[in-house]
Amino acid sequence: MTSYVIRPEQVGDEAAIHDLVGRAFAPMWFSDGSEPDLVDALRSAGDLALSLVAVTAAGEIIGHIGFSPVTIDGADCGWFQMAPVSVSPEVQLQGIGSALIRAGIAALHDQAAHGVAVVGNPAYYERFGFGIIPELAPLAQHDAQYFRAQVLSGNAPRGVLRYAAAFG
């Protein structure tokens, strides 16, 4: 088991995160290779509201997770999109991604966020408390079957959720 700590992204981490995200997504059948550029674009636009990294004692970044603000029916609402979640291929399946997800959700909760959404494997994300919110839908219809959300405070929202502009 690889030893690591989770901390917020710091200035100077950008290149290592870009490299990590690229390596993590390269073998994935669903990836078009745009994930590293997506993280960079979110950061450049000021839309990487929460960015956490898993770092070894030697200082190597082996995991990353990002959260960006979303709108629901065009309004800012205190909700966030979780994406992407990346773990170095050499240390996948050791719980690093799960730890990043839990740490990110806890940090959003502490910041009084209202909720978080994700597009991905429902069976994986549902174990972290994500589920279908009947009256909340993603803007992109092709995301619908993989779209899950989690209320952190307040009532479940209604409407169409739109990701940050970097998502396209």
Residue pairs with C-beta under 8 A, 6 or more apart in sequence:
1 94
2 56
2 62
2 91
2 94
2 96
3 56
3 57
4 54
4 55
4 56
4 57
4 62
4 63
4 96
5 54
5 55
6 52
6 53
6 54
6 55
6 63
6 99
6 100
6 103
7 52
7 53
7 55
8 50
8 51
8 52
8 53
9 17
9 48
9 51
9 52
9 53
9 64
13 53
13 61
14 40
14 43
16 60
16 61
17 36
17 39
17 51
17 53
17 61
17 64
18 36
18 39
18 40
19 36
20 61
20 62
20 63
20 64
20 86
20 88
21 35
21 36
21 39
21 64
21 84
21 86
22 33
22 35
22 36
23 88
23 89
24 35
24 84
24 86
24 87
24 88
24 89
24 92
25 31
25 33
25 35
25 36
25 84
25 86
26 33
26 89
27 89
35 84
35 86
38 83
38 84
38 166
38 167
39 48
39 51
39 64
39 66
39 84
41 166
42 48
42 66
42 68
42 164
42 166
43 51
45 164
45 165
45 166
47 68
47 69
47 164
47 165
47 166
48 66
48 67
48 68
49 67
49 68
49 69
49 80
50 66
50 67
50 80
50 104
50 107
50 108
50 111
51 64
51 65
51 66
51 67
52 64
52 65
52 100
52 103
52 104
52 107
53 61
53 63
53 64
54 61
54 62
54 63
54 64
54 87
54 96
54 99
54 100
55 61
55 62
56 62
62 87
62 88
62 90
62 91
62 96
63 86
63 87
63 88
63 91
63 96
63 97
63 99
63 100
64 84
64 85
64 86
64 100
65 82
65 84
65 85
65 86
65 97
65 100
65 101
65 103
65 104
66 82
66 83
66 84
67 80
67 81
67 82
67 104
67 108
67 116
68 80
68 81
68 83
68 163
68 164
68 166
68 167
69 76
69 79
69 80
69 81
69 164
70 77
70 79
70 80
70 81
70 117
70 161
70 162
70 163
70 164
71 77
71 161
71 162
72 79
72 136
72 157
72 158
72 159
72 160
72 161
72 162
73 158
73 159
73 160
74 162
77 114
77 157
78 112
78 113
78 114
78 115
79 113
79 114
79 115
79 116
79 117
79 149
79 157
79 161
80 108
80 113
80 115
80 116
80 117
81 116
81 117
81 118
81 119
81 161
81 163
81 164
81 167
82 101
82 104
82 105
82 116
82 117
82 118
83 118
83 119
83 120
83 167
85 97
85 100
85 101
85 120
86 97
87 96
87 97
87 100
98 128
101 128
102 128
104 116
105 116
105 128
105 129
105 150
105 152
108 116
108 152
109 152
109 153
112 153
113 152
113 153
114 151
114 152
114 153
114 154
114 157
115 149
115 150
115 151
115 152
115 153
115 154
115 157
116 130
116 149
116 150
116 152
117 130
117 136
117 138
117 147
117 148
117 149
117 150
117 161
118 125
118 130
118 147
118 148
118 149
119 138
119 143
119 146
119 147
119 148
120 146
120 148
121 146
122 130
122 145
122 146
122 148
125 148
126 148
128 150
129 150
130 148
130 149
130 150
131 148
131 149
131 150
132 147
132 148
132 149
133 149
133 151
133 156
133 157
135 156
135 157
135 158
135 159
136 149
136 156
136 157
136 158
136 159
136 161
137 144
137 147
137 159
137 160
137 161
138 144
138 147
138 160
138 161
138 163
139 160
139 161
139 162
139 163
147 161
149 161
151 157
